């Protein structure tokens, strides 16, 4: 995978949508916000679906 997802925790509202959609990539951190725990845990398409469905657009590619 040439690019990796990241979560902008300053924007995240802790809705857990990304965690529910792609639990092998995203998890809720100790701070209560989503974070990437395994950027290779799913296909880019699955990750992109989470990015596209995030209600506050806090997940991006880097």
mmCIF file of the N, C-alpha and C atoms, coordinates in Angstrom:
data_MODEL
# 
_entry.id   MODEL 
# 
loop_
_atom_site.group_PDB 
_atom_site.id 
_atom_site.type_symbol 
_atom_site.label_atom_id 
_atom_site.label_alt_id 
_atom_site.label_comp_id 
_atom_site.label_asym_id 
_atom_site.label_entity_id 
_atom_site.label_seq_id 
_atom_site.pdbx_PDB_ins_code 
_atom_site.Cartn_x 
_atom_site.Cartn_y 
_atom_site.Cartn_z 
_atom_site.occupancy 
_atom_site.B_iso_or_equiv 
_atom_site.pdbx_formal_charge 
_atom_site.auth_seq_id 
_atom_site.auth_comp_id 
_atom_site.auth_asym_id 
_atom_site.auth_atom_id 
_atom_site.pdbx_PDB_model_num 
ATOM 1   N N  . UNK A 1 1  ? 0.858   -1.177 0.000  1.00 0.00 ? 1  UNK A N  1 
ATOM 2   C CA . UNK A 1 1  ? 0.000   0.000  0.000  1.00 0.00 ? 1  UNK A CA 1 
ATOM 3   C C  . UNK A 1 1  ? 0.896   1.228  0.000  1.00 0.00 ? 1  UNK A C  1 
ATOM 4   N N  . UNK A 1 2  ? 0.736   2.055  -0.992 1.00 0.00 ? 2  UNK A N  1 
ATOM 5   C CA . UNK A 1 2  ? 1.590   3.221  -1.148 1.00 0.00 ? 2  UNK A CA 1 
ATOM 6   C C  . UNK A 1 2  ? 1.187   4.374  -0.238 1.00 0.00 ? 2  UNK A C  1 
ATOM 7   N N  . UNK A 1 3  ? -0.036  4.396  0.175  1.00 0.00 ? 3  UNK A N  1 
ATOM 8   C CA . UNK A 1 3  ? -0.504  5.485  1.030  1.00 0.00 ? 3  UNK A CA 1 
ATOM 9   C C  . UNK A 1 3  ? -1.172  4.889  2.269  1.00 0.00 ? 3  UNK A C  1 
ATOM 10  N N  . UNK A 1 4  ? -1.191  5.697  3.312  1.00 0.00 ? 4  UNK A N  1 
ATOM 11  C CA . UNK A 1 4  ? -1.751  5.227  4.572  1.00 0.00 ? 4  UNK A CA 1 
ATOM 12  C C  . UNK A 1 4  ? -2.811  6.208  5.062  1.00 0.00 ? 4  UNK A C  1 
ATOM 13  N N  . UNK A 1 5  ? -3.855  5.692  5.690  1.00 0.00 ? 5  UNK A N  1 
ATOM 14  C CA . UNK A 1 5  ? -4.876  6.575  6.244  1.00 0.00 ? 5  UNK A CA 1 
ATOM 15  C C  . UNK A 1 5  ? -4.403  7.176  7.565  1.00 0.00 ? 5  UNK A C  1 
ATOM 16  N N  . UNK A 1 6  ? -4.917  8.329  7.877  1.00 0.00 ? 6  UNK A N  1 
ATOM 17  C CA . UNK A 1 6  ? -4.703  8.904  9.206  1.00 0.00 ? 6  UNK A CA 1 
ATOM 18  C C  . UNK A 1 6  ? -5.980  9.616  9.636  1.00 0.00 ? 6  UNK A C  1 
ATOM 19  N N  . UNK A 1 7  ? -6.136  9.753  10.932 1.00 0.00 ? 7  UNK A N  1 
ATOM 20  C CA . UNK A 1 7  ? -7.318  10.395 11.494 1.00 0.00 ? 7  UNK A CA 1 
ATOM 21  C C  . UNK A 1 7  ? -6.895  11.722 12.117 1.00 0.00 ? 7  UNK A C  1 
ATOM 22  N N  . UNK A 1 8  ? -7.564  12.797 11.717 1.00 0.00 ? 8  UNK A N  1 
ATOM 23  C CA . UNK A 1 8  ? -7.343  14.109 12.320 1.00 0.00 ? 8  UNK A CA 1 
ATOM 24  C C  . UNK A 1 8  ? -8.182  14.159 13.591 1.00 0.00 ? 8  UNK A C  1 
ATOM 25  N N  . UNK A 1 9  ? -7.536  13.918 14.727 1.00 0.00 ? 9  UNK A N  1 
ATOM 26  C CA . UNK A 1 9  ? -8.246  13.840 16.003 1.00 0.00 ? 9  UNK A CA 1 
ATOM 27  C C  . UNK A 1 9  ? -8.833  15.179 16.429 1.00 0.00 ? 9  UNK A C  1 
ATOM 28  N N  . UNK A 1 10 ? -8.378  16.279 15.843 1.00 0.00 ? 10 UNK A N  1 
ATOM 29  C CA . UNK A 1 10 ? -8.947  17.591 16.149 1.00 0.00 ? 10 UNK A CA 1 
ATOM 30  C C  . UNK A 1 10 ? -10.340 17.752 15.552 1.00 0.00 ? 10 UNK A C  1 
ATOM 31  N N  . UNK A 1 11 ? -10.674 16.885 14.603 1.00 0.00 ? 11 UNK A N  1 
ATOM 32  C CA . UNK A 1 11 ? -11.961 16.960 13.920 1.00 0.00 ? 11 UNK A CA 1 
ATOM 33  C C  . UNK A 1 11 ? -12.872 15.788 14.310 1.00 0.00 ? 11 UNK A C  1 
ATOM 34  N N  . UNK A 1 12 ? -12.287 14.671 14.675 1.00 0.00 ? 12 UNK A N  1 
ATOM 35  C CA . UNK A 1 12 ? -13.043 13.452 15.009 1.00 0.00 ? 12 UNK A CA 1 
ATOM 36  C C  . UNK A 1 12 ? -14.069 13.723 16.107 1.00 0.00 ? 12 UNK A C  1 
ATOM 37  N N  . UNK A 1 13 ? -15.279 13.148 15.940 1.00 0.00 ? 13 UNK A N  1 
ATOM 38  C CA . UNK A 1 13 ? -16.347 13.306 16.934 1.00 0.00 ? 13 UNK A CA 1 
ATOM 39  C C  . UNK A 1 13 ? -16.626 11.987 17.672 1.00 0.00 ? 13 UNK A C  1 
ATOM 40  N N  . UNK A 1 14 ? -15.755 11.017 17.529 1.00 0.00 ? 14 UNK A N  1 
ATOM 41  C CA . UNK A 1 14 ? -15.872 9.716  18.225 1.00 0.00 ? 14 UNK A CA 1 
ATOM 42  C C  . UNK A 1 14 ? -17.146 8.960  17.893 1.00 0.00 ? 14 UNK A C  1 
ATOM 43  N N  . UNK A 1 15 ? -17.599 9.039  16.653 1.00 0.00 ? 15 UNK A N  1 
ATOM 44  C CA . UNK A 1 15 ? -18.843 8.361  16.272 1.00 0.00 ? 15 UNK A CA 1 
ATOM 45  C C  . UNK A 1 15 ? -18.652 6.857  16.082 1.00 0.00 ? 15 UNK A C  1 
ATOM 46  N N  . UNK A 1 16 ? -17.423 6.416  15.925 1.00 0.00 ? 16 UNK A N  1 
ATOM 47  C CA . UNK A 1 16 ? -17.042 5.009  15.772 1.00 0.00 ? 16 UNK A CA 1 
ATOM 48  C C  . UNK A 1 16 ? -17.455 4.391  14.434 1.00 0.00 ? 16 UNK A C  1 
ATOM 49  N N  . UNK A 1 17 ? -17.895 5.192  13.486 1.00 0.00 ? 17 UNK A N  1 
ATOM 50  C CA . UNK A 1 17 ? -18.291 4.659  12.192 1.00 0.00 ? 17 UNK A CA 1 
ATOM 51  C C  . UNK A 1 17 ? -17.129 3.942  11.510 1.00 0.00 ? 17 UNK A C  1 
ATOM 52  N N  . UNK A 1 18 ? -15.965 4.542  11.491 1.00 0.00 ? 18 UNK A N  1 
ATOM 53  C CA . UNK A 1 18 ? -14.810 3.923  10.834 1.00 0.00 ? 18 UNK A CA 1 
ATOM 54  C C  . UNK A 1 18 ? -14.410 2.620  11.535 1.00 0.00 ? 18 UNK A C  1 
ATOM 55  N N  . UNK A 1 19 ? -14.499 2.607  12.862 1.00 0.00 ? 19 UNK A N  1 
ATOM 56  C CA . UNK A 1 19 ? -14.169 1.405  13.633 1.00 0.00 ? 19 UNK A CA 1 
ATOM 57  C C  . UNK A 1 19 ? -15.160 0.292  13.298 1.00 0.00 ? 19 UNK A C  1 
ATOM 58  N N  . UNK A 1 20 ? -16.426 0.637  13.174 1.00 0.00 ? 20 UNK A N  1 
ATOM 59  C CA . UNK A 1 20 ? -17.439 -0.358 12.837 1.00 0.00 ? 20 UNK A CA 1 
ATOM 60  C C  . UNK A 1 20 ? -17.306 -0.847 11.400 1.00 0.00 ? 20 UNK A C  1 
ATOM 61  N N  . UNK A 1 21 ? -16.904 0.045  10.501 1.00 0.00 ? 21 UNK A N  1 
ATOM 62  C CA . UNK A 1 21 ? -16.767 -0.330 9.092  1.00 0.00 ? 21 UNK A CA 1 
ATOM 63  C C  . UNK A 1 21 ? -15.505 -1.132 8.818  1.00 0.00 ? 21 UNK A C  1 
ATOM 64  N N  . UNK A 1 22 ? -14.388 -0.724 9.414  1.00 0.00 ? 22 UNK A N  1 
ATOM 65  C CA . UNK A 1 22 ? -13.096 -1.357 9.130  1.00 0.00 ? 22 UNK A CA 1 
ATOM 66  C C  . UNK A 1 22 ? -12.329 -1.571 10.442 1.00 0.00 ? 22 UNK A C  1 
ATOM 67  N N  . UNK A 1 23 ? -12.804 -2.492 11.281 1.00 0.00 ? 23 UNK A N  1 
ATOM 68  C CA . UNK A 1 23 ? -12.178 -2.690 12.595 1.00 0.00 ? 23 UNK A CA 1 
ATOM 69  C C  . UNK A 1 23 ? -10.743 -3.201 12.553 1.00 0.00 ? 23 UNK A C  1 
ATOM 70  N N  . UNK A 1 24 ? -10.339 -3.760 11.425 1.00 0.00 ? 24 UNK A N  1 
ATOM 71  C CA . UNK A 1 24 ? -8.952  -4.219 11.318 1.00 0.00 ? 24 UNK A CA 1 
ATOM 72  C C  . UNK A 1 24 ? -7.980  -3.073 11.061 1.00 0.00 ? 24 UNK A C  1 
ATOM 73  N N  . UNK A 1 25 ? -8.500  -1.900 10.741 1.00 0.00 ? 25 UNK A N  1 
ATOM 74  C CA . UNK A 1 25 ? -7.663  -0.720 10.471 1.00 0.00 ? 25 UNK A CA 1 
ATOM 75  C C  . UNK A 1 25 ? -7.805  0.322  11.573 1.00 0.00 ? 25 UNK A C  1 
ATOM 76  N N  . UNK A 1 26 ? -9.043  0.606  11.975 1.00 0.00 ? 26 UNK A N  1 
ATOM 77  C CA . UNK A 1 26 ? -9.304  1.674  12.936 1.00 0.00 ? 26 UNK A CA 1 
ATOM 78  C C  . UNK A 1 26 ? -9.689  1.121  14.300 1.00 0.00 ? 26 UNK A C  1 
ATOM 79  N N  . UNK A 1 27 ? -9.347  1.865  15.332 1.00 0.00 ? 27 UNK A N  1 
ATOM 80  C CA . UNK A 1 27 ? -9.764  1.536  16.693 1.00 0.00 ? 27 UNK A CA 1 
ATOM 81  C C  . UNK A 1 27 ? -9.972  2.848  17.435 1.00 0.00 ? 27 UNK A C  1 
ATOM 82  N N  . UNK A 1 28 ? -10.638 2.763  18.560 1.00 0.00 ? 28 UNK A N  1 
ATOM 83  C CA . UNK A 1 28 ? -10.804 3.941  19.398 1.00 0.00 ? 28 UNK A CA 1 
ATOM 84  C C  . UNK A 1 28 ? -9.600  4.002  20.333 1.00 0.00 ? 28 UNK A C  1 
ATOM 85  N N  . UNK A 1 29 ? -8.945  5.140  20.369 1.00 0.00 ? 29 UNK A N  1 
ATOM 86  C CA . UNK A 1 29 ? -7.779  5.317  21.215 1.00 0.00 ? 29 UNK A CA 1 
ATOM 87  C C  . UNK A 1 29 ? -8.169  5.581  22.660 1.00 0.00 ? 29 UNK A C  1 
ATOM 88  N N  . UNK A 1 30 ? -7.196  5.564  23.523 1.00 0.00 ? 30 UNK A N  1 
ATOM 89  C CA . UNK A 1 30 ? -7.433  5.834  24.939 1.00 0.00 ? 30 UNK A CA 1 
ATOM 90  C C  . UNK A 1 30 ? -8.003  7.223  25.166 1.00 0.00 ? 30 UNK A C  1 
ATOM 91  N N  . UNK A 1 31 ? -7.751  8.124  24.220 1.00 0.00 ? 31 UNK A N  1 
ATOM 92  C CA . UNK A 1 31 ? -8.270  9.491  24.324 1.00 0.00 ? 31 UNK A CA 1 
ATOM 93  C C  . UNK A 1 31 ? -9.725  9.596  23.861 1.00 0.00 ? 31 UNK A C  1 
ATOM 94  N N  . UNK A 1 32 ? -10.310 8.473  23.414 1.00 0.00 ? 32 UNK A N  1 
ATOM 95  C CA . UNK A 1 32 ? -11.702 8.466  22.990 1.00 0.00 ? 32 UNK A CA 1 
ATOM 96  C C  . UNK A 1 32 ? -11.929 8.787  21.529 1.00 0.00 ? 32 UNK A C  1 
ATOM 97  N N  . UNK A 1 33 ? -10.867 9.020  20.787 1.00 0.00 ? 33 UNK A N  1 
ATOM 98  C CA . UNK A 1 33 ? -10.982 9.344  19.370 1.00 0.00 ? 33 UNK A CA 1 
ATOM 99  C C  . UNK A 1 33 ? -10.454 8.195  18.524 1.00 0.00 ? 33 UNK A C  1 
ATOM 100 N N  . UNK A 1 34 ? -10.951 8.122  17.297 1.00 0.00 ? 34 UNK A N  1 
ATOM 101 C CA . UNK A 1 34 ? -10.516 7.077  16.379 1.00 0.00 ? 34 UNK A CA 1 
ATOM 102 C C  . UNK A 1 34 ? -9.048  7.269  16.032 1.00 0.00 ? 34 UNK A C  1 
ATOM 103 N N  . UNK A 1 35 ? -8.383  6.142  15.754 1.00 0.00 ? 35 UNK A N  1 
ATOM 104 C CA . UNK A 1 35 ? -6.999  6.177  15.312 1.00 0.00 ? 35 UNK A CA 1 
ATOM 105 C C  . UNK A 1 35 ? -6.743  4.970  14.422 1.00 0.00 ? 35 UNK A C  1 
ATOM 106 N N  . UNK A 1 36 ? -5.681  5.039  13.657 1.00 0.00 ? 36 UNK A N  1 
ATOM 107 C CA . UNK A 1 36 ? -5.282  3.940  12.793 1.00 0.00 ? 36 UNK A CA 1 
ATOM 108 C C  . UNK A 1 36 ? -4.378  3.026  13.607 1.00 0.00 ? 36 UNK A C  1 
ATOM 109 N N  . UNK A 1 37 ? -4.734  1.749  13.703 1.00 0.00 ? 37 UNK A N  1 
ATOM 110 C CA . UNK A 1 37 ? -3.863  0.821  14.414 1.00 0.00 ? 37 UNK A CA 1 
ATOM 111 C C  . UNK A 1 37 ? -3.188  -0.148 13.462 1.00 0.00 ? 37 UNK A C  1 
ATOM 112 N N  . UNK A 1 38 ? -3.730  -0.359 12.250 1.00 0.00 ? 38 UNK A N  1 
ATOM 113 C CA . UNK A 1 38 ? -3.075  -1.202 11.242 1.00 0.00 ? 38 UNK A CA 1 
ATOM 114 C C  . UNK A 1 38 ? -3.463  -0.704 9.859  1.00 0.00 ? 38 UNK A C  1 
ATOM 115 N N  . UNK A 1 39 ? -2.642  0.144  9.254  1.00 0.00 ? 39 UNK A N  1 
ATOM 116 C CA . UNK A 1 39 ? -2.985  0.713  7.954  1.00 0.00 ? 39 UNK A CA 1 
ATOM 117 C C  . UNK A 1 39 ? -3.057  -0.317 6.831  1.00 0.00 ? 39 UNK A C  1 
ATOM 118 N N  . UNK A 1 40 ? -2.542  -1.519 7.066  1.00 0.00 ? 40 UNK A N  1 
ATOM 119 C CA . UNK A 1 40 ? -2.591  -2.567 6.048  1.00 0.00 ? 40 UNK A CA 1 
ATOM 120 C C  . UNK A 1 40 ? -3.654  -3.620 6.367  1.00 0.00 ? 40 UNK A C  1 
ATOM 121 N N  . UNK A 1 41 ? -4.535  -3.328 7.317  1.00 0.00 ? 41 UNK A N  1 
ATOM 122 C CA . UNK A 1 41 ? -5.523  -4.296 7.766  1.00 0.00 ? 41 UNK A CA 1 
ATOM 123 C C  . UNK A 1 41 ? -6.704  -4.504 6.838  1.00 0.00 ? 41 UNK A C  1 
ATOM 124 N N  . UNK A 1 42 ? -6.818  -3.698 5.795  1.00 0.00 ? 42 UNK A N  1 
ATOM 125 C CA . UNK A 1 42 ? -7.925  -3.819 4.845  1.00 0.00 ? 42 UNK A CA 1 
ATOM 126 C C  . UNK A 1 42 ? -7.483  -3.232 3.510  1.00 0.00 ? 42 UNK A C  1 
ATOM 127 N N  . UNK A 1 43 ? -8.287  -3.447 2.503  1.00 0.00 ? 43 UNK A N  1 
ATOM 128 C CA . UNK A 1 43 ? -7.960  -2.915 1.179  1.00 0.00 ? 43 UNK A CA 1 
ATOM 129 C C  . UNK A 1 43 ? -8.149  -1.398 1.142  1.00 0.00 ? 43 UNK A C  1 
ATOM 130 N N  . UNK A 1 44 ? -7.520  -0.770 0.171  1.00 0.00 ? 44 UNK A N  1 
ATOM 131 C CA . UNK A 1 44 ? -7.696  0.672  0.014  1.00 0.00 ? 44 UNK A CA 1 
ATOM 132 C C  . UNK A 1 44 ? -9.161  1.005  -0.245 1.00 0.00 ? 44 UNK A C  1 
ATOM 133 N N  . UNK A 1 45 ? -9.873  0.134  -0.950 1.00 0.00 ? 45 UNK A N  1 
ATOM 134 C CA . UNK A 1 45 ? -11.291 0.376  -1.212 1.00 0.00 ? 45 UNK A CA 1 
ATOM 135 C C  . UNK A 1 45 ? -12.092 0.386  0.087  1.00 0.00 ? 45 UNK A C  1 
ATOM 136 N N  . UNK A 1 46 ? -11.829 -0.562 0.977  1.00 0.00 ? 46 UNK A N  1 
ATOM 137 C CA . UNK A 1 46 ? -12.547 -0.606 2.255  1.00 0.00 ? 46 UNK A CA 1 
ATOM 138 C C  . UNK A 1 46 ? -12.245 0.638  3.091  1.00 0.00 ? 46 UNK A C  1 
ATOM 139 N N  . UNK A 1 47 ? -10.984 1.044  3.093  1.00 0.00 ? 47 UNK A N  1 
ATOM 140 C CA . UNK A 1 47 ? -10.587 2.245  3.828  1.00 0.00 ? 47 UNK A CA 1 
ATOM 141 C C  . UNK A 1 47 ? -11.230 3.478  3.197  1.00 0.00 ? 47 UNK A C  1 
ATOM 142 N N  . UNK A 1 48 ? -11.243 3.527  1.871  1.00 0.00 ? 48 UNK A N  1 
ATOM 143 C CA . UNK A 1 48 ? -11.853 4.667  1.179  1.00 0.00 ? 48 UNK A CA 1 
ATOM 144 C C  . UNK A 1 48 ? -13.335 4.758  1.498  1.00 0.00 ? 48 UNK A C  1 
ATOM 145 N N  . UNK A 1 49 ? -14.002 3.619  1.631  1.00 0.00 ? 49 UNK A N  1 
ATOM 146 C CA . UNK A 1 49 ? -15.418 3.630  2.015  1.00 0.00 ? 49 UNK A CA 1 
ATOM 147 C C  . UNK A 1 49 ? -15.602 4.292  3.385  1.00 0.00 ? 49 UNK A C  1 
ATOM 148 N N  . UNK A 1 50 ? -14.705 3.985  4.317  1.00 0.00 ? 50 UNK A N  1 
ATOM 149 C CA . UNK A 1 50 ? -14.774 4.620  5.640  1.00 0.00 ? 50 UNK A CA 1 
ATOM 150 C C  . UNK A 1 50 ? -14.512 6.121  5.531  1.00 0.00 ? 50 UNK A C  1 
ATOM 151 N N  . UNK A 1 51 ? -13.539 6.494  4.713  1.00 0.00 ? 51 UNK A N  1 
ATOM 152 C CA . UNK A 1 51 ? -13.235 7.913  4.495  1.00 0.00 ? 51 UNK A CA 1 
ATOM 153 C C  . UNK A 1 51 ? -14.463 8.623  3.922  1.00 0.00 ? 51 UNK A C  1 
ATOM 154 N N  . UNK A 1 52 ? -15.080 8.011  2.919  1.00 0.00 ? 52 UNK A N  1 
ATOM 155 C CA . UNK A 1 52 ? -16.232 8.629  2.250  1.00 0.00 ? 52 UNK A CA 1 
ATOM 156 C C  . UNK A 1 52 ? -17.453 8.744  3.160  1.00 0.00 ? 52 UNK A C  1 
ATOM 157 N N  . UNK A 1 53 ? -17.559 7.849  4.134  1.00 0.00 ? 53 UNK A N  1 
ATOM 158 C CA . UNK A 1 53 ? -18.725 7.840  5.015  1.00 0.00 ? 53 UNK A CA 1 
ATOM 159 C C  . UNK A 1 53 ? -18.525 8.587  6.323  1.00 0.00 ? 53 UNK A C  1 
ATOM 160 N N  . UNK A 1 54 ? -17.321 9.022  6.611  1.00 0.00 ? 54 UNK A N  1 
ATOM 161 C CA . UNK A 1 54 ? -17.056 9.759  7.844  1.00 0.00 ? 54 UNK A CA 1 
ATOM 162 C C  . UNK A 1 54 ? -17.887 11.045 7.849  1.00 0.00 ? 54 UNK A C  1 
ATOM 163 N N  . UNK A 1 55 ? -18.712 11.237 8.868  1.00 0.00 ? 55 UNK A N  1 
ATOM 164 C CA . UNK A 1 55 ? -19.607 12.400 8.873  1.00 0.00 ? 55 UNK A CA 1 
ATOM 165 C C  . UNK A 1 55 ? -18.906 13.745 9.007  1.00 0.00 ? 55 UNK A C  1 
ATOM 166 N N  . UNK A 1 56 ? -17.671 13.754 9.487  1.00 0.00 ? 56 UNK A N  1 
ATOM 167 C CA . UNK A 1 56 ? -16.957 15.029 9.662  1.00 0.00 ? 56 UNK A CA 1 
ATOM 168 C C  . UNK A 1 56 ? -15.681 15.093 8.822  1.00 0.00 ? 56 UNK A C  1 
ATOM 169 N N  . UNK A 1 57 ? -15.485 14.134 7.939  1.00 0.00 ? 57 UNK A N  1 
ATOM 170 C CA . UNK A 1 57 ? -14.330 14.121 7.021  1.00 0.00 ? 57 UNK A CA 1 
ATOM 171 C C  . UNK A 1 57 ? -12.994 14.261 7.752  1.00 0.00 ? 57 UNK A C  1 
ATOM 172 N N  . UNK A 1 58 ? -12.818 13.459 8.802  1.00 0.00 ? 58 UNK A N  1 
ATOM 173 C CA . UNK A 1 58 ? -11.564 13.553 9.560  1.00 0.00 ? 58 UNK A CA 1 
ATOM 174 C C  . UNK A 1 58 ? -10.537 12.492 9.185  1.00 0.00 ? 58 UNK A C  1 
ATOM 175 N N  . UNK A 1 59 ? -10.867 11.604 8.249  1.00 0.00 ? 59 UNK A N  1 
ATOM 176 C CA . UNK A 1 59 ? -9.929  10.565 7.823  1.00 0.00 ? 59 UNK A CA 1 
ATOM 177 C C  . UNK A 1 59 ? -9.398  10.947 6.449  1.00 0.00 ? 59 UNK A C  1 
ATOM 178 N N  . UNK A 1 60 ? -8.088  10.875 6.297  1.00 0.00 ? 60 UNK A N  1 
ATOM 179 C CA . UNK A 1 60 ? -7.437  11.281 5.046  1.00 0.00 ? 60 UNK A CA 1 
ATOM 180 C C  . UNK A 1 60 ? -6.336  10.295 4.691  1.00 0.00 ? 60 UNK A C  1 
ATOM 181 N N  . UNK A 1 61 ? -5.862  10.384 3.468  1.00 0.00 ? 61 UNK A N  1 
ATOM 182 C CA . UNK A 1 61 ? -4.688  9.620  3.035  1.00 0.00 ? 61 UNK A CA 1 
ATOM 183 C C  . UNK A 1 61 ? -3.450  10.484 3.193  1.00 0.00 ? 61 UNK A C  1 
ATOM 184 N N  . UNK A 1 62 ? -2.346  9.846  3.553  1.00 0.00 ? 62 UNK A N  1 
ATOM 185 C CA . UNK A 1 62 ? -1.056  10.559 3.580  1.00 0.00 ? 62 UNK A CA 1 
ATOM 186 C C  . UNK A 1 62 ? -0.054  9.779  2.789  1.00 0.00 ? 62 UNK A C  1 
# 
